Amino acid sequence: MPRNEGMQPGATKGKRVRVRLRNGYDSANYDPPHWPADTLRWTISTPPHPSDILAWKLAD
């Protein structure tokens, strides 16, 4: 899974993604497993917040 660089990757625009958050939450383990990328907060908080996206993957 690519790491989150702090901004929405261009490849995710208008797509759904699987995400892994800093607190260990992995959307693949829940229903629905893929979230709309355009509605997510891609920025990285300072200090880091548990709900920051660490990594992402386009939905299959």
Secondary structure as UniProt FT lines:
FT   HELIX           10..12
FT   TURN            13..14
FT   STRAND          16..21
FT   TURN            22..23
FT   HELIX           27..29
FT   STRAND          35..36
FT   HELIX           37..39
FT   TURN            50..51
FT   STRAND          53..58
//
